[in-house]
Amino acid sequence: MRFPDPETALDEPDGLLAAGGALNVPWLTEAYGRGIFPWFNSDEDYILWWSPARRATLAPGKMKVSRSLKKKIRQANFEVRVDCNFDAVVAACAEPRKGQDSTWITDAMRSGYNQMHTAGLAHSVEIYLHGDLCGGLYGVSLGRAFFGESMFSRVADASKIALHALQTQLKRWDFILIDCQIQNPHLASLGVTEINRSNFLEILQRNSMIETRQGRWQFD
C-alpha cells in the first residue's frame, strides 16, 4: 500500500487524503505511522483516510484532573484492567451515542482493530465497577506514540479514569504523545492541545525509529 503525502490532504473537508484500501494490519500500521487514520460512515462506503491540518494531542502526564475526579480515583472503587476484553471495549464504543442512530465504528472497523490487537499493536484500557465493564478506551500503539480511537462511559467519569490510567502509565514508559485526532471542548478540558500537521508529522518521523512495545500490555 502507498498513501499520498499527508501534507496534500484537502482543506475542505479538512484532512481528507485518500479513499479505498483495506482495514487490516499492514494498512492500519502504515496509516498510523504516517499520521493518517480511517473514518467513514458505513461498511458500504469507501474507506476514507484523514490527516487534518491541526491535531489534538495530549502529553503523557499532562492531563488536567479535576478535584472531583481525583477523589474518585483515590476512592479506588474502580478497577483498571488492560487488554483483558478488547473486543468488548470496541463494541461498547460502537454503541450509538445519545441522539444518534448509527455509529462510525463499523463491522469492518471492529474487525480491523481486533486484528491489530491480535498483532499486539492495539490496546484497551478497561474500567470495572463491581466486576462489570463500565468504561474504557482503545487505540493503536506504535513506537512511543499512542493513537486514541474511541472511549465510552456507562457510569460518570469512567472514560476519564481510563484516560488518566493510560497517560500515567505512558509517562512511566517515556511515551511522547497521545493522539486524540480532532479537538473538542471535552478534550480541551482534559488538557488536550492542538499542534499543526507539520509538527505532528515531524514528531512521528522521529517516533518511527523507536521500537514498538508490542504484545499484551500490563500496567505497573
C-alpha positions as a Python dict, from the first residue, in 0.01 Angstrom:
ca = {
    (1, 'M'): (0, 0, 0),
    (2, 'R'): (110, 358, -57),
    (3, 'F'): (-62, 664, 88),
    (4, 'P'): (-24, 1013, -59),
    (5, 'D'): (184, 1265, 132),
    (6, 'P'): (-33, 1370, 432),
    (7, 'E'): (55, 1734, 360),
    (8, 'T'): (-151, 1705, 39),
    (9, 'A'): (-474, 1639, 233),
    (10, 'L'): (-770, 1857, 138),
    (11, 'D'): (-854, 2180, 317),
    (12, 'E'): (-1225, 2105, 270),
    (13, 'P'): (-1327, 1865, 405),
    (14, 'D'): (-1036, 1922, 640),
    (15, 'G'): (-784, 1641, 618),
    (16, 'L'): (-940, 1409, 361),
    (17, 'L'): (-646, 1234, 198),
    (18, 'A'): (-750, 913, 23),
    (19, 'A'): (-1029, 662, -36),
    (20, 'G'): (-1019, 284, -67),
    (21, 'G'): (-771, 32, 62),
    (22, 'A'): (-830, -213, 346),
    (23, 'L'): (-870, -223, 722),
    (24, 'N'): (-605, -479, 808),
    (25, 'V'): (-276, -482, 994),
    (26, 'P'): (-49, -366, 706),
    (27, 'W'): (-279, -81, 600),
    (28, 'L'): (-354, 40, 953),
    (29, 'T'): (8, 20, 1066),
    (30, 'E'): (122, 218, 763),
    (31, 'A'): (-153, 476, 814),
    (32, 'Y'): (-95, 546, 1182),
    (33, 'G'): (278, 557, 1137),
    (34, 'R'): (229, 838, 887),
    (35, 'G'): (-29, 1033, 1088),
    (36, 'I'): (-333, 906, 897),
    (37, 'F'): (-649, 749, 1038),
    (38, 'P'): (-964, 593, 885),
    (39, 'W'): (-1311, 735, 934),
    (40, 'F'): (-1625, 670, 730),
    (41, 'N'): (-1993, 607, 785),
    (42, 'S'): (-2082, 251, 685),
    (43, 'D'): (-1939, -74, 554),
    (44, 'E'): (-2099, 8, 219),
    (45, 'D'): (-1890, 325, 180),
    (46, 'Y'): (-1534, 358, 61),
    (47, 'I'): (-1281, 363, 343),
    (48, 'L'): (-1179, 727, 387),
    (49, 'W'): (-838, 822, 524),
    (50, 'W'): (-772, 1152, 703),
    (51, 'S'): (-484, 1373, 817),
    (52, 'P'): (-634, 1702, 943),
    (53, 'A'): (-447, 2032, 938),
    (54, 'R'): (-442, 2051, 1317),
    (55, 'R'): (-402, 1755, 1550),
    (56, 'A'): (-532, 1720, 1905),
    (57, 'T'): (-263, 1570, 2129),
    (58, 'L'): (-204, 1506, 2497),
    (59, 'A'): (141, 1484, 2651),
    (60, 'P'): (153, 1186, 2890),
    (61, 'G'): (139, 1313, 3248),
    (62, 'K'): (-20, 1645, 3146),
    (63, 'M'): (-388, 1553, 3177),
    (64, 'K'): (-594, 1807, 3371),
    (65, 'V'): (-757, 1624, 3662),
    (66, 'S'): (-1041, 1796, 3846),
    (67, 'R'): (-1076, 1776, 4222),
    (68, 'S'): (-1382, 1552, 4189),
    (69, 'L'): (-1202, 1315, 3952),
    (70, 'K'): (-904, 1295, 4186),
    (71, 'K'): (-1143, 1197, 4463),
    (72, 'K'): (-1296, 920, 4252),
    (73, 'I'): (-952, 784, 4162),
    (74, 'R'): (-844, 786, 4529),
    (75, 'Q'): (-1160, 607, 4640),
    (76, 'A'): (-1040, 301, 4445),
    (77, 'N'): (-1392, 175, 4376),
    (78, 'F'): (-1293, 131, 4013),
    (79, 'E'): (-1066, -147, 3887),
    (80, 'V'): (-836, -79, 3592),
    (81, 'R'): (-754, -366, 3359),
    (82, 'V'): (-558, -363, 3035),
    (83, 'D'): (-608, -580, 2724),
    (84, 'C'): (-843, -817, 2907),
    (85, 'N'): (-1152, -765, 2690),
    (86, 'F'): (-1052, -560, 2388),
    (87, 'D'): (-1348, -651, 2167),
    (88, 'A'): (-1597, -564, 2441),
    (89, 'V'): (-1445, -216, 2464),
    (90, 'V'): (-1466, -167, 2087),
    (91, 'A'): (-1825, -295, 2088),
    (92, 'A'): (-1920, -55, 2367),
    (93, 'C'): (-1756, 235, 2182),
    (94, 'A'): (-1956, 136, 1873),
    (95, 'E'): (-2291, 173, 2050),
    (96, 'P'): (-2472, 482, 1913),
    (97, 'R'): (-2441, 788, 2134),
    (98, 'K'): (-2745, 963, 2277),
    (99, 'G'): (-2937, 1131, 1996),
    (100, 'Q'): (-2766, 920, 1727),
    (101, 'D'): (-2897, 618, 1540),
    (102, 'S'): (-2572, 496, 1384),
    (103, 'T'): (-2201, 461, 1455),
    (104, 'W'): (-1879, 516, 1259),
    (105, 'I'): (-1728, 204, 1418),
    (106, 'T'): (-1848, -34, 1151),
    (107, 'D'): (-1813, -413, 1147),
    (108, 'A'): (-1512, -373, 918),
    (109, 'M'): (-1356, -124, 1161),
    (110, 'R'): (-1418, -358, 1453),
    (111, 'S'): (-1259, -648, 1267),
    (112, 'G'): (-956, -441, 1165),
    (113, 'Y'): (-877, -322, 1516),
    (114, 'N'): (-925, -671, 1656),
    (115, 'Q'): (-662, -785, 1405),
    (116, 'M'): (-435, -507, 1530),
    (117, 'H'): (-496, -621, 1887),
    (118, 'T'): (-409, -980, 1798),
    (119, 'A'): (-88, -847, 1641),
    (120, 'G'): (-4, -669, 1969),
    (121, 'L'): (-47, -320, 1820),
    (122, 'A'): (-388, -214, 1954),
    (123, 'H'): (-475, -196, 2322),
    (124, 'S'): (-767, -135, 2553),
    (125, 'V'): (-783, 23, 2896),
    (126, 'E'): (-1088, -108, 3079),
    (127, 'I'): (-1265, 23, 3389),
    (128, 'Y'): (-1472, -215, 3602),
    (129, 'L'): (-1713, -140, 3885),
    (130, 'H'): (-1824, -436, 4097),
    (131, 'G'): (-1690, -664, 3825),
    (132, 'D'): (-1887, -501, 3540),
    (133, 'L'): (-1723, -321, 3248),
    (134, 'C'): (-1837, 39, 3288),
    (135, 'G'): (-1593, 240, 3077),
    (136, 'G'): (-1276, 234, 2875),
    (137, 'L'): (-1087, 332, 2566),
    (138, 'Y'): (-887, 172, 2285),
    (139, 'G'): (-626, 274, 2035),
    (140, 'V'): (-310, 186, 1845),
    (141, 'S'): (44, 200, 1984),
    (142, 'L'): (348, 246, 1758),
    (143, 'G'): (690, 337, 1890),
    (144, 'R'): (624, 569, 2183),
    (145, 'A'): (304, 719, 2043),
    (146, 'F'): (-48, 608, 2132),
    (147, 'F'): (-320, 685, 1878),
    (148, 'G'): (-652, 701, 2062),
    (149, 'E'): (-957, 586, 1871),
    (150, 'S'): (-1260, 598, 2098),
    (151, 'M'): (-1377, 583, 2459),
    (152, 'F'): (-1702, 515, 2640),
    (153, 'S'): (-1862, 551, 2983),
    (154, 'R'): (-2156, 370, 3136),
    (155, 'V'): (-2106, 548, 3467),
    (156, 'A'): (-1992, 905, 3519),
    (157, 'D'): (-1621, 971, 3460),
    (158, 'A'): (-1528, 608, 3378),
    (159, 'S'): (-1365, 706, 3048),
    (160, 'K'): (-1173, 986, 3222),
    (161, 'I'): (-1040, 735, 3473),
    (162, 'A'): (-929, 514, 3181),
    (163, 'L'): (-750, 808, 3016),
    (164, 'H'): (-586, 902, 3346),
    (165, 'A'): (-458, 546, 3393),
    (166, 'L'): (-330, 539, 3035),
    (167, 'Q'): (-148, 871, 3041),
    (168, 'T'): (4, 793, 3381),
    (169, 'Q'): (147, 463, 3256),
    (170, 'L'): (263, 607, 2925),
    (171, 'K'): (458, 873, 3112),
    (172, 'R'): (637, 592, 3302),
    (173, 'W'): (720, 430, 2968),
    (174, 'D'): (852, 760, 2823),
    (175, 'F'): (586, 786, 2553),
    (176, 'I'): (594, 1114, 2366),
    (177, 'L'): (226, 1176, 2292),
    (178, 'I'): (-132, 1054, 2289),
    (179, 'D'): (-303, 1139, 1960),
    (180, 'C'): (-665, 1244, 2014),
    (181, 'Q'): (-725, 1328, 1646),
    (182, 'I'): (-978, 1616, 1648),
    (183, 'Q'): (-1004, 1876, 1924),
    (184, 'N'): (-1334, 1939, 2103),
    (185, 'P'): (-1431, 2122, 2425),
    (186, 'H'): (-1439, 1800, 2628),
    (187, 'L'): (-1084, 1706, 2525),
    (188, 'A'): (-963, 2062, 2581),
    (189, 'S'): (-1097, 2047, 2938),
    (190, 'L'): (-873, 1743, 2997),
    (191, 'G'): (-557, 1919, 2883),
    (192, 'V'): (-555, 1819, 2518),
    (193, 'T'): (-394, 2082, 2295),
    (194, 'E'): (-355, 2127, 1920),
    (195, 'I'): (-44, 2122, 1706),
    (196, 'N'): (-25, 2175, 1332),
    (197, 'R'): (9, 1882, 1095),
    (198, 'S'): (371, 1956, 1003),
    (199, 'N'): (482, 1945, 1366),
    (200, 'F'): (280, 1630, 1426),
    (201, 'L'): (441, 1458, 1128),
    (202, 'E'): (789, 1563, 1242),
    (203, 'I'): (723, 1400, 1579),
    (204, 'L'): (604, 1081, 1408),
    (205, 'Q'): (913, 1075, 1188),
    (206, 'R'): (1132, 1066, 1500),
    (207, 'N'): (896, 817, 1661),
    (208, 'S'): (931, 578, 1366),
    (209, 'M'): (1285, 496, 1477),
    (210, 'I'): (1165, 373, 1819),
    (211, 'E'): (1086, 8, 1875),
    (212, 'T'): (719, -63, 1943),
    (213, 'R'): (617, -207, 2279),
    (214, 'Q'): (437, -496, 2109),
    (215, 'G'): (220, -762, 2272),
    (216, 'R'): (-25, -757, 2559),
    (217, 'W'): (23, -465, 2795),
    (218, 'Q'): (50, -475, 3172),
    (219, 'F'): (41, -156, 3378),
    (220, 'D'): (268, -103, 3678),
}
